[in-house]
Amino acid sequence: MYKKDFSIRKVPEIVAESGSALLHFFSDDAYNMSGFNISYKVNGCPTNDSRVECSGFGACMDDGTCSCENLYTGEACNIALCPNNCS
């Protein structure tokens, strides 16, 4: 996981099922007080499956909302619609 430059090469996945997450980054000041440089990306679209956006039944829009396929609805496109009142 670490190399000579102490860079993390494998990024851990963080899944916040509650809708929020708190990430706390800190540096050990015993290492010449050099601090660190970190970057991260937040997937803003809701989902019921952390492996895909919009539960796999929609597209994630730039504003962080899902545009669902025809037979799905809900904030995370996780509610299947029943066409013709299920007949």
N, CA, C and O atoms as a Tinker XYZ file with bonds, in Angstrom:
   348  protein
     1  N      0.809000   -1.186000    0.000000    73     2
     2  CA     0.000000    0.000000    0.000000    64     1     3
     3  C      0.858000    1.258000    0.000000    63     2     4     5
     4  O      0.465000    2.260000   -0.597000    81     3
     5  N      1.995000    1.237000    0.638000    73     3     6
     6  CA     2.866000    2.409000    0.684000    64     5     7
     7  C      4.124000    2.175000   -0.145000    63     6     8     9
     8  O      4.584000    1.042000   -0.280000    81     7
     9  N      4.663000    3.228000   -0.686000    73     7    10
    10  CA     5.932000    3.173000   -1.411000    64     9    11
    11  C      6.909000    4.095000   -0.715000    63    10    12    13
    12  O      6.608000    4.622000    0.356000    81    11
    13  N      8.072000    4.297000   -1.303000    73    11    14
    14  CA     9.086000    5.147000   -0.685000    64    13    15
    15  C      8.593000    6.560000   -0.409000    63    14    16    17
    16  O      8.981000    7.167000    0.589000    81    15
    17  N      7.742000    7.090000   -1.283000    73    15    18
    18  CA     7.252000    8.457000   -1.081000    64    17    19
    19  C      6.041000    8.510000   -0.139000    63    18    20    21
    20  O      5.440000    9.570000    0.034000    81    19
    21  N      5.686000    7.383000    0.462000    73    19    22
    22  CA     4.587000    7.273000    1.418000    64    21    23
    23  C      3.235000    7.641000    0.824000    63    22    24    25
    24  O      2.341000    8.077000    1.550000    81    23
    25  N      3.073000    7.476000   -0.463000    73    23    26
    26  CA     1.786000    7.747000   -1.099000    64    25    27
    27  C      0.916000    6.501000   -1.044000    63    26    28    29
    28  O      1.403000    5.390000   -1.252000    81    27
    29  N     -0.351000    6.681000   -0.768000    73    27    30
    30  CA    -1.282000    5.564000   -0.789000    64    29    31
    31  C     -1.652000    5.294000   -2.235000    63    30    32    33
    32  O     -2.106000    6.192000   -2.945000    81    31
    33  N     -1.460000    4.072000   -2.664000    73    31    34
    34  CA    -1.739000    3.710000   -4.053000    64    33    35
    35  C     -3.127000    3.105000   -4.223000    63    34    36    37
    36  O     -3.683000    3.155000   -5.320000    81    35
    37  N     -3.692000    2.540000   -3.178000    73    35    38
    38  CA    -5.029000    1.969000   -3.251000    64    37    39
    39  C     -5.961000    2.844000   -2.427000    63    38    40    41
    40  O     -5.756000    3.021000   -1.226000    81    39
    41  N     -6.962000    3.378000   -3.060000    73    39    42
    42  CA    -7.879000    4.296000   -2.396000    64    41    43
    43  C     -9.004000    3.491000   -1.749000    63    42    44    45
    44  O     -9.669000    2.713000   -2.433000    81    43
    45  N     -9.232000    3.661000   -0.446000    73    43    46
    46  CA   -10.328000    2.933000    0.199000    64    45    47
    47  C    -11.675000    3.527000   -0.183000    63    46    48    49
    48  O    -11.804000    4.742000   -0.336000    81    47
    49  N    -12.673000    2.674000   -0.337000    73    47    50
    50  CA   -14.022000    3.137000   -0.639000    64    49    51
    51  C    -14.747000    3.421000    0.665000    63    50    52    53
    52  O    -14.664000    2.639000    1.612000    81    51
    53  N    -15.447000    4.524000    0.713000    73    51    54
    54  CA   -16.233000    4.888000    1.886000    64    53    55
    55  C    -17.682000    4.991000    1.444000    63    54    56    57
    56  O    -18.009000    5.786000    0.562000    81    55
    57  N    -18.548000    4.196000    2.047000    73    55    58
    58  CA   -19.966000    4.207000    1.716000    64    57    59
    59  C    -20.727000    4.754000    2.914000    63    58    60    61
    60  O    -20.627000    4.214000    4.015000    81    59
    61  N    -21.485000    5.821000    2.706000    73    59    62
    62  CA   -22.281000    6.428000    3.767000    64    61    63
    63  C    -23.751000    6.159000    3.491000    63    62    64    65
    64  O    -24.389000    6.906000    2.749000    81    63
    65  N    -24.293000    5.103000    4.076000    73    63    66
    66  CA   -25.682000    4.743000    3.838000    64    65    67
    67  C    -26.654000    5.699000    4.511000    63    66    68    69
    68  O    -27.827000    5.741000    4.139000    81    67
    69  N    -26.199000    6.462000    5.485000    73    67    70
    70  CA   -27.069000    7.402000    6.186000    64    69    71
    71  C    -27.282000    8.694000    5.404000    63    70    72    73
    72  O    -28.150000    9.493000    5.754000    81    71
    73  N    -26.501000    8.906000    4.354000    73    71    74
    74  CA   -26.619000   10.132000    3.578000    64    73    75
    75  C    -25.584000   11.173000    3.934000    63    74    76    77
    76  O    -25.523000   12.224000    3.295000    81    75
    77  N    -24.763000   10.907000    4.944000    73    75    78
    78  CA   -23.699000   11.845000    5.292000    64    77    79
    79  C    -22.483000   11.069000    5.790000    63    78    80    81
    80  O    -22.591000    9.925000    6.231000    81    79
    81  N    -21.337000   11.715000    5.708000    73    79    82
    82  CA   -20.092000   11.091000    6.167000    64    81    83
    83  C    -19.170000   12.171000    6.705000    63    82    84    85
    84  O    -19.182000   13.305000    6.225000    81    83
    85  N    -18.382000   11.822000    7.688000    73    83    86
    86  CA   -17.375000   12.720000    8.232000    64    85    87
    87  C    -16.024000   12.054000    8.033000    63    86    88    89
    88  O    -15.774000   10.970000    8.560000    81    87
    89  N    -15.158000   12.701000    7.277000    73    87    90
    90  CA   -13.810000   12.192000    7.051000    64    89    91
    91  C    -12.848000   13.067000    7.826000    63    90    92    93
    92  O    -12.868000   14.291000    7.689000    81    91
    93  N    -12.010000   12.455000    8.632000    73    91    94
    94  CA   -11.052000   13.198000    9.455000    64    93    95
    95  C     -9.650000   12.830000    8.983000    63    94    96    97
    96  O     -9.234000   11.677000    9.103000    81    95
    97  N     -8.929000   13.797000    8.453000    73    95    98
    98  CA    -7.567000   13.585000    7.980000    64    97    99
    99  C     -6.608000   14.244000    8.953000    63    98   100   101
   100  O     -6.853000   15.359000    9.415000    81    99
   101  N     -5.529000   13.567000    9.262000    73    99   102
   102  CA    -4.535000   14.157000   10.151000    64   101   103
   103  C     -3.147000   13.675000    9.759000    63   102   104   105
   104  O     -2.992000   12.662000    9.077000    81   103
   105  N     -2.162000   14.405000   10.195000    73   103   106
   106  CA    -0.771000   14.093000    9.883000    64   105   107
   107  C      0.018000   14.001000   11.177000    63   106   108   109
   108  O     -0.251000   14.722000   12.137000    81   107
   109  N      0.981000   13.120000   11.188000    73   107   110
   110  CA     1.864000   12.973000   12.336000    64   109   111
   111  C      2.933000   14.051000   12.263000    63   110   112   113
   112  O      3.760000   14.036000   11.351000    81   111
   113  N      2.933000   14.995000   13.214000    73   111   114
   114  CA     3.885000   16.102000   13.156000    64   113   115
   115  C      5.316000   15.666000   13.448000    63   114   116   117
   116  O      6.236000   16.476000   13.341000    81   115
   117  N      5.521000   14.403000   13.816000    73   115   118
   118  CA     6.880000   13.913000   14.054000    64   117   119
   119  C      7.651000   13.755000   12.741000    63   118   120   121
   120  O      8.873000   13.605000   12.765000    81   119
   121  N      6.975000   13.785000   11.619000    73   119   122
   122  CA     7.641000   13.641000   10.328000    64   121   123
   123  C      7.897000   15.025000    9.747000    63   122   124   125
   124  O      7.274000   15.398000    8.753000    81   123
   125  N      8.780000   15.772000   10.333000    73   123   126
   126  CA     9.214000   17.097000    9.873000    64   125   127
   127  C      8.074000   18.090000    9.673000    63   126   128   129
   128  O      8.239000   19.085000    8.968000    81   127
   129  N      6.946000   17.838000   10.271000    73   127   130
   130  CA     5.775000   18.713000   10.171000    64   129   131
   131  C      5.476000   19.100000    8.722000    63   130   132   133
   132  O      5.096000   20.235000    8.437000    81   131
   133  N      5.652000   18.149000    7.821000    73   131   134
   134  CA     5.447000   18.433000    6.398000    64   133   135
   135  C      3.985000   18.343000    5.985000    63   134   136   137
   136  O      3.633000   18.766000    4.884000    81   135
   137  N      3.125000   17.801000    6.844000    73   135   138
   138  CA     1.712000   17.709000    6.505000    64   137   139
   139  C      1.451000   16.718000    5.392000    63   138   140   141
   140  O      2.181000   15.740000    5.237000    81   139
   141  N      0.421000   16.968000    4.626000    73   139   142
   142  CA     0.070000   16.066000    3.540000    64   141   143
   143  C     -0.776000   16.802000    2.520000    63   142   144   145
   144  O     -1.254000   17.910000    2.766000    81   143
   145  N     -0.949000   16.176000    1.385000    73   143   146
   146  CA    -1.786000   16.693000    0.311000    64   145   147
   147  C     -2.786000   15.599000   -0.017000    63   146   148   149
   148  O     -2.395000   14.467000   -0.303000    81   147
   149  N     -4.057000   15.918000    0.022000    73   147   150
   150  CA    -5.074000   14.906000   -0.225000    64   149   151
   151  C     -6.114000   15.451000   -1.197000    63   150   152   153
   152  O     -6.413000   16.645000   -1.204000    81   151
   153  N     -6.649000   14.567000   -2.002000    73   151   154
   154  CA    -7.760000   14.939000   -2.877000    64   153   155
   155  C     -8.793000   13.826000   -2.805000    63   154   156   157
   156  O     -8.456000   12.673000   -2.538000    81   155
   157  N    -10.045000   14.174000   -3.042000    73   155   158
   158  CA   -11.102000   13.187000   -2.986000    64   157   159
   159  C    -12.230000   13.592000   -3.920000    63   158   160   161
   160  O    -12.320000   14.745000   -4.343000    81   159
   161  N    -13.089000   12.632000   -4.235000    73   159   162
   162  CA   -14.241000   12.863000   -5.099000    64   161   163
   163  C    -15.470000   12.307000   -4.395000    63   162   164   165
   164  O    -15.434000   11.213000   -3.832000    81   163
   165  N    -16.535000   13.054000   -4.431000    73   163   166
   166  CA   -17.776000   12.625000   -3.807000    64   165   167
   167  C    -18.772000   12.264000   -4.897000    63   166   168   169
   168  O    -19.032000   13.056000   -5.803000    81   167
   169  N    -19.323000   11.067000   -4.802000    73   167   170
   170  CA   -20.388000   10.656000   -5.702000    64   169   171
   171  C    -21.682000   11.163000   -5.094000    63   170   172   173
   172  O    -22.137000   10.651000   -4.071000    81   171
   173  N    -22.271000   12.162000   -5.718000    73   171   174
   174  CA   -23.441000   12.799000   -5.141000    64   173   175
   175  C    -24.758000   12.141000   -5.454000    63   174   176   177
   176  O    -25.777000   12.560000   -4.905000    81   175
   177  N    -24.801000   11.146000   -6.295000    73   175   178
   178  CA   -26.074000   10.534000   -6.656000    64   177   179
   179  C    -26.447000    9.430000   -5.676000    63   178   180   181
   180  O    -25.604000    8.617000   -5.299000    81   179
   181  N    -27.710000    9.402000   -5.266000    73   179   182
   182  CA   -28.163000    8.361000   -4.352000    64   181   183
   183  C    -28.205000    7.005000   -5.042000    63   182   184   185
   184  O    -28.347000    6.925000   -6.262000    81   183
   185  N    -28.083000    5.947000   -4.260000    73   183   186
   186  CA   -28.114000    4.596000   -4.802000    64   185   187
   187  C    -28.406000    3.609000   -3.689000    63   186   188   189
   188  O    -28.171000    3.913000   -2.520000    81   187
   189  N    -28.911000    2.441000   -4.027000    73   187   190
   190  CA   -29.065000    1.386000   -3.033000    64   189   191
   191  C    -28.007000    0.308000   -3.232000    63   190   192   193
   192  O    -28.033000   -0.721000   -2.558000    81   191
   193  N    -27.087000    0.538000   -4.144000    73   191   194
   194  CA   -25.990000   -0.391000   -4.431000    64   193   195
   195  C    -24.728000    0.437000   -4.605000    63   194   196   197
   196  O    -24.619000    1.187000   -5.575000    81   195
   197  N    -23.779000    0.322000   -3.700000    73   195   198
   198  CA   -22.592000    1.180000   -3.718000    64   197   199
   199  C    -21.704000    0.964000   -4.936000    63   198   200   201
   200  O    -20.802000    1.762000   -5.190000    81   199
   201  N    -21.945000   -0.104000   -5.694000    73   199   202
   202  CA   -21.111000   -0.386000   -6.867000    64   201   203
   203  C    -21.558000    0.369000   -8.113000    63   202   204   205
   204  O    -20.790000    0.497000   -9.066000    81   203
   205  N    -22.799000    0.871000   -8.115000    73   203   206
   206  CA   -23.331000    1.574000   -9.289000    64   205   207
   207  C    -24.075000    2.831000   -8.857000    63   206   208   209
   208  O    -24.587000    2.900000   -7.740000    81   207
   209  N    -24.135000    3.811000   -9.727000    73   207   210
   210  CA   -24.898000    5.028000   -9.453000    64   209   211
   211  C    -26.370000    4.788000   -9.750000    63   210   212   213
   212  O    -26.714000    3.988000  -10.619000    81   211
   213  N    -27.226000    5.477000   -9.032000    73   211   214
   214  CA   -28.675000    5.449000   -9.278000    64   213   215
   215  C    -29.231000    4.025000   -9.304000    63   214   216   217
   216  O    -30.132000    3.721000  -10.086000    81   215
   217  N    -28.697000    3.166000   -8.459000    73   215   218
   218  CA   -29.129000    1.776000   -8.296000    64   217   219
   219  C    -29.022000    0.957000   -9.574000    63   218   220   221
   220  O    -29.575000   -0.141000   -9.649000    81   219
   221  N    -28.326000    1.467000  -10.570000    73   219   222
   222  CA   -28.168000    0.745000  -11.828000    64   221   223
   223  C    -29.327000    0.930000  -12.790000    63   222   224   225
   224  O    -29.344000    0.328000  -13.864000    81   223
   225  N    -30.305000    1.762000  -12.417000    73   223   226
   226  CA   -31.490000    1.964000  -13.256000    64   225   227
   227  C    -31.681000    3.419000  -13.650000    63   226   228   229
   228  O    -32.808000    3.860000  -13.874000    81   227
   229  N    -30.594000    4.164000  -13.736000    73   227   230
   230  CA   -30.688000    5.560000  -14.122000    64   229   231
   231  C    -29.317000    6.150000  -14.359000    63   230   232   233
   232  O    -28.300000    5.470000  -14.222000    81   231
   233  N    -29.300000    7.425000  -14.716000    73   231   234
   234  CA   -28.044000    8.131000  -14.976000    64   233   235
   235  C    -27.877000    9.243000  -13.955000    63   234   236   237
   236  O    -28.836000    9.929000  -13.602000    81   235
   237  N    -26.649000    9.413000  -13.484000    73   235   238
   238  CA   -26.333000   10.469000  -12.525000    64   237   239
   239  C    -26.148000   11.778000  -13.284000    63   238   240   241
   240  O    -25.307000   11.873000  -14.178000    81   239
   241  N    -26.934000   12.781000  -12.924000    73   239   242
   242  CA   -26.867000   14.080000  -13.579000    64   241   243
   243  C    -25.828000   14.964000  -12.882000    63   242   244   245
   244  O    -25.404000   14.664000  -11.767000    81   243
   245  N    -25.425000   16.042000  -13.533000    73   243   246
   246  CA   -24.409000   16.949000  -12.987000    64   245   247
   247  C    -24.813000   17.574000  -11.656000    63   246   248   249
   248  O    -23.948000   17.933000  -10.857000    81   247
   249  N    -26.115000   17.709000  -11.407000    73   247   250
   250  CA   -26.572000   18.329000  -10.160000    64   249   251
   251  C    -26.702000   17.331000   -9.008000    63   250   252   253
   252  O    -27.181000   17.691000   -7.932000    81   251
   253  N    -26.279000   16.077000   -9.223000    73   251   254
   254  CA   -26.311000   15.072000   -8.163000    64   253   255
   255  C    -27.628000   14.337000   -8.027000    63   254   256   257
   256  O    -27.843000   13.636000   -7.039000    81   255
   257  N    -28.518000   14.483000   -9.005000    73   255   258
   258  CA   -29.783000   13.756000   -8.987000    64   257   259
   259  C    -29.751000   12.664000  -10.044000    63   258   260   261
   260  O    -28.932000   12.683000  -10.962000    81   259
   261  N    -30.668000   11.709000   -9.888000    73   259   262
   262  CA   -30.757000   10.604000  -10.841000    64   261   263
   263  C    -31.850000   10.868000  -11.871000    63   262   264   265
   264  O    -32.923000   11.367000  -11.533000    81   263
   265  N    -31.575000   10.534000  -13.113000    73   263   266
   266  CA   -32.576000   10.522000  -14.170000    64   265   267
   267  C    -32.870000    9.049000  -14.431000    63   266   268   269
   268  O    -32.044000    8.337000  -15.002000    81   267
   269  N    -34.054000    8.594000  -14.010000    73   267   270
   270  CA   -34.380000    7.167000  -14.019000    64   269   271
   271  C    -34.821000    6.666000  -15.392000    63   270   272   273
   272  O    -35.351000    7.416000  -16.212000    81   271
   273  N    -34.585000    5.373000  -15.611000    73   271   274
   274  CA   -35.095000    4.699000  -16.805000    64   273   275
   275  C    -36.619000    4.654000  -16.722000    63   274   276   277
   276  O    -37.193000    4.899000  -15.661000    81   275
   277  N    -37.277000    4.340000  -17.847000    73   275   278
   278  CA   -38.739000    4.400000  -17.946000    64   277   279
   279  C    -39.488000    3.623000  -16.869000    63   278   280   281
   280  O    -40.491000    4.127000  -16.365000    81   279
   281  N    -39.060000    2.446000  -16.497000    73   279   282
   282  CA   -39.822000    1.615000  -15.573000    64   281   283
   283  C    -39.365000    1.729000  -14.123000    63   282   284   285
   284  O    -39.693000    0.873000  -13.301000    81   283
   285  N    -38.603000    2.791000  -13.801000    73   283   286
   286  CA   -38.115000    2.986000  -12.430000    64   285   287
   287  C    -38.337000    4.421000  -11.990000    63   286   288   289
   288  O    -38.342000    5.341000  -12.807000    81   287
   289  N    -38.520000    4.602000  -10.690000    73   287   290
   290  CA   -38.721000    5.928000  -10.114000    64   289   291
   291  C    -38.062000    5.976000   -8.740000    63   290   292   293
   292  O    -37.457000    5.001000   -8.294000    81   291
   293  N    -38.186000    7.113000   -8.083000    73   291   294
   294  CA   -37.599000    7.294000   -6.761000    64   293   295
   295  C    -36.306000    8.081000   -6.843000    63   294   296   297
   296  O    -35.695000    8.190000   -7.905000    81   295
   297  N    -35.898000    8.627000   -5.705000    73   295   298
   298  CA   -34.684000    9.444000   -5.646000    64   297   299
   299  C    -33.461000    8.675000   -6.135000    63   298   300   301
   300  O    -32.570000    9.249000   -6.762000    81   299
   301  N    -33.421000    7.371000   -5.847000    73   299   302
   302  CA   -32.286000    6.537000   -6.243000    64   301   303
   303  C    -32.647000    5.570000   -7.366000    63   302   304   305
   304  O    -31.915000    4.611000   -7.609000    81   303
   305  N    -33.765000    5.806000   -8.055000    73   303   306
   306  CA   -34.246000    4.917000   -9.134000    64   305   307
   307  C    -34.368000    3.474000   -8.649000    63   306   308   309
   308  O    -34.103000    2.536000   -9.400000    81   307
   309  N    -34.769000    3.306000   -7.398000    73   307   310
   310  CA   -34.828000    1.970000   -6.819000    64   309   311
   311  C    -36.253000    1.451000   -6.639000    63   310   312   313
   312  O    -36.459000    0.421000   -5.997000    81   311
   313  N    -37.241000    2.157000   -7.200000    73   311   314
   314  CA   -38.631000    1.717000   -7.112000    64   313   315
   315  C    -39.097000    1.345000   -8.511000    63   314   316   317
   316  O    -39.152000    2.190000   -9.404000    81   315
   317  N    -39.430000    0.070000   -8.691000    73   315   318
   318  CA   -39.899000   -0.407000   -9.992000    64   317   319
   319  C    -41.361000   -0.023000  -10.175000    63   318   320   321
   320  O    -42.180000   -0.216000   -9.277000    81   319
   321  N    -41.678000    0.517000  -11.337000    73   319   322
   322  CA   -43.061000    0.849000  -11.673000    64   321   323
   323  C    -43.719000   -0.375000  -12.289000    63   322   324   325
   324  O    -43.059000   -1.178000  -12.948000    81   323
   325  N    -44.986000   -0.510000  -12.078000    73   323   326
   326  CA   -45.723000   -1.634000  -12.640000    64   325   327
   327  C    -46.561000   -1.099000  -13.802000    63   326   328   329
   328  O    -47.577000   -0.444000  -13.569000    81   327
   329  N    -46.158000   -1.365000  -15.049000    73   327   330
   330  CA   -46.885000   -0.815000  -16.198000    64   329   331
   331  C    -48.313000   -1.351000  -16.296000    63   330   332   333
   332  O    -48.577000   -2.502000  -15.950000    81   331
   333  N    -49.226000   -0.511000  -16.769000    73   331   334
   334  CA   -50.644000   -0.870000  -16.963000    64   333   335
   335  C    -51.265000   -1.457000  -15.695000    63   334   336   337
   336  O    -51.998000   -2.444000  -15.759000    81   335
   337  N    -50.972000   -0.851000  -14.551000    73   335   338
   338  CA   -51.501000   -1.323000  -13.257000    64   337   339
   339  C    -51.252000   -2.813000  -13.040000    63   338   340   341
   340  O    -52.102000   -3.530000  -12.511000    81   339
   341  N    -50.089000   -3.256000  -13.452000    73   339   342
   342  CA   -49.627000   -4.644000  -13.252000    64   341   343
   343  C    -50.468000   -5.667000  -14.003000    63   342   344   345
   344  O    -50.505000   -6.832000  -13.607000    81   343
   345  N    -51.142000   -5.266000  -15.073000    73   343   346
   346  CA   -51.957000   -6.238000  -15.811000    64   345   347
   347  C    -51.208000   -6.748000  -17.018000    63   346   348
   348  O    -51.730000   -7.575000  -17.765000    81   347
